[in-house]
Amino acid sequence: MELSTVEISKSALTHNIKSFRKLIGKDKILAVAVKANAYGHGLVGCAKAFLEAGADYLCVNAVFEAEELRKAGIKSPILIIGYTPLSDLDKVAKLKCDLIVYNQETIVYLGEIKGKVNVHLKIETGNHRQGIAIEDLPSVSKLLNKHKNIKVAGVSTHFANLEDRINHQYALYQLKQFKKAIHIIEADKHAPHFLHTASSAATILLPEAHFNFVRVGIGAYGLWPSEKTRLAAERANINIELKPALTWKSIIAQVKDIKKDSLVGYGCTYQMPKNGKIAVVPVGYYDGYVRALSSKGQVIIHGKRAPVIGRVCMNLLMVNVTDIPDVKLEDEVVLIGKGITAEELGELSGTINYEVTTRIGERIPRIFK
């Protein structure tokens, strides 16, 4: 018996992909990000579910993720969007993956490997993360022209603050910069087929950012990029329903009677307000249930909320079950799921839903239902 499991609803994943497909239409490429163990949902299982539901491309962060997908028999197009070390560039060609490129050194090394490589140029438009500065595009284009095995298959950028604003003026500025970059690239006789800027939030809120290729991330898993994104969609009468796919469960490892004023956990940070019962749950910050949820988080037992008390430990946490009758050894504990959302845990721990699900330990089995 597993101490902790993550259940993934395939029907929810399918619903979300079909919702995005309806939003963008049939003529655009729908790429889904499965990086970071599919945002904690399980890399291979989610990749297969997304493709079965109608996704066209998969986006990963690193070569090892692409290797895992290929080993699992997945033959769909894969775009590697993170940094690939120069020593690993030959693997990209062997895996038949597309590659995001923004360093001239990468282009030089790609030109020396055997095999053709499709690259997507990442343009710096205002996020100041990955990206080629617009003023550097002419020199990059000249360098690309020297290497016949490199094809500019796409051009991309990434928005800086779309999820954090109701007003999208900065995103629109970035779009103008992106279009300027496209003109420069095309003037240098490159003909990129794919143009892409849209994350989940942009796919929902900015049709002008769709071009012919969108990159959906958090939304594919049924989670909103932010509350502001949801509100902006609501105000714009954009009708899209997202269904969360993940449920994280554990079991009770011990139930014990505790007297009033007893101190619970490391640091003696919690004192029982009255005689009662606590349950010990075999999940802790090693598993991804962050220490910041100490005496803040809640779990669901027998359909009722039980507060986390004391400090979350490396492999354990304690909850107060005084007001929940008939709690016994190995009863089910819902950490995330119906009644307790990733958004709520993110707010309580001072982070975002992305981090809450992504931090769930990879050793915990993902069960697709």
C-alpha positions, 0 to 999 in steps of 0.5 A, spaced: 500 500 500 502 506 498 503 512 503 501 517 498 498 517 491 496 522 486 490 521 481 489 524 475 482 524 471 483 523 464 476 525 462 478 532 465 485 532 461 481 531 455 475 536 457 481 541 458 484 540 451 477 540 447 476 546 451 482 550 448 481 547 441 474 550 441 477 556 443 483 557 438 479 553 432 482 547 428 487 551 423 492 552 429 497 548 432 495 546 439 502 545 443 501 543 451 507 544 456 508 537 459 515 540 462 516 539 470 513 532 470 507 535 467 506 540 472 506 535 477 501 531 474 505 525 471 509 526 464 508 520 460 501 519 462 499 526 461 503 527 454 499 520 452 492 523 454 493 530 451 495 527 444 489 522 444 485 528 446 487 532 440 494 536 442 498 537 436 505 538 439 508 537 446 513 542 450 518 540 454 524 543 458 530 539 457 532 533 453 531 528 458 524 529 458 524 528 451 528 522 451 523 519 456 517 521 452 521 517 446 522 511 450 515 511 452 513 510 444 511 517 443 512 520 436 509 526 436 512 533 435 516 535 441 519 542 442 524 543 447 523 550 450 529 550 456 536 551 455 540 545 452 547 544 454 552 545 448 554 538 449 547 535 448 545 538 442 547 532 438 541 528 442 536 533 439 537 531 432 537 524 434 530 525 438 527 529 432 525 534 436 525 542 435 529 546 439 528 553 442 534 557 440 536 564 443 544 564 443 549 564 438 553 559 441 548 554 440 547 556 433 554 554 431 554 548 435 548 546 431 551 547 425 557 542 426 552 536 428 550 531 423 543 531 422 537 537 420 535 541 426 528 545 426 529 551 431 524 556 434 528 563 435 526 566 442 525 573 441 526 578 447 520 583 447 520 585 454 520 579 459 528 579 459 529 572 460 530 567 455 531 571 448 534 574 442 535 582 442 531 585 436 537 589 435 541 582 434 537 579 429 541 581 423 547 578 426 543 571 428 540 571 421 547 571 418 549 566 422 543 561 421 545 562 413 551 559 414 549 552 416 544 549 411 542 543 417 539 548 421 532 550 419 528 556 422 521 553 423 518 558 428 519 564 432 516 565 439 516 570 445 513 569 452 509 575 456 511 578 462 505 580 466 499 577 462 497 573 468 498 579 473 494 584 470 487 586 468 489 591 463 494 588 458 497 594 455 504 591 456 502 584 453 500 588 447 507 592 447 510 585 447 506 583 441 508 589 437 515 588 438 514 581 436 511 583 429 517 587 428 522 581 429 518 577 424 519 582 419 526 583 420 527 575 420 523 574 414 527 580 410 533 576 411 530 570 407 528 566 413 520 563 412 518 561 419 512 557 419 510 557 426 509 563 430 507 563 437 507 567 443 500 565 447 501 561 454 494 559 457 492 566 459 494 569 452 490 563 449 484 565 453 484 572 453 488 575 447 486 572 440 491 576 437 496 573 440 494 566 437 498 566 431 498 559 428 501 556 434 499 556 442 503 553 448 498 551 453 501 550 460 497 550 467 490 551 463 491 544 460 491 541 467 484 545 469 488 550 473 487 557 472 493 561 471 491 566 476 485 569 479 486 575 475 486 571 468 479 568 470 476 575 472 479 578 466 475 572 462 469 573 466 469 580 464 470 579 457 465 574 456 470 569 454 466 562 456 471 556 458 471 551 463 477 548 466 476 542 470 482 540 475 485 533 474 489 532 480 487 529 486 493 528 492 491 523 497 494 519 503 492 515 509 492 516 516 498 513 520 496 514 527 490 516 531 491 518 538 488 522 544 491 528 546 489 532 552 488 540 553 494 544 553 499 538 550 504 541 545 504 538 538 510 537 533 517 540 533 518 547 536 512 546 540 508 551 536 501 548 537 497 547 543 491 543 544 485 548 546 481 542 549 481 534 550 481 531 543 484 527 537 489 528 532 491 524 526 498 523 523 499 523 516 505 520 512 506 526 508 511 532 509 515 537 505 520 531 502 513 529 498 512 536 496 507 538 502 511 545 504 513 547 511 510 553 510 503 550 511 505 548 518 498 550 522 495 553 516 493 548 511 487 543 511 486 536 509 479 533 508 477 526 512 470 523 511 468 529 507 470 534 513 476 539 513 481 538 518 486 543 520 494 542 520 497 543 526 504 544 528 510 544 524 510 540 517 515 535 518 520 532 513 515 525 512 509 527 516 504 532 518 499 532 524 492 534 523 486 535 529 480 530 528 477 532 534 471 534 531 471 528 526 467 522 528 470 515 527 476 517 524 481 510 524 487 508 522 488 508 514 482 512 513 483 516 506 486 523 507 485 528 501 491 533 501 488 536 494 482 535 491 474 536 492 474 541 497 481 543 498 484 546 491 491 547 489 489 555 489 488 555 496 494 551 498 498 556 494 495 562 497 496 559 504 503 558 503 505 564 499 506 561 492 502 559 486 498 553 484 503 552 479 508 551 484 503 547 489 502 541 484 509 541 481 512 540 487 509 534 489 514 528 489 516 524 483 516 518 487 509 518 488 505 514 483 501 517 478 494 513 477 490 515 471 483 514 471 
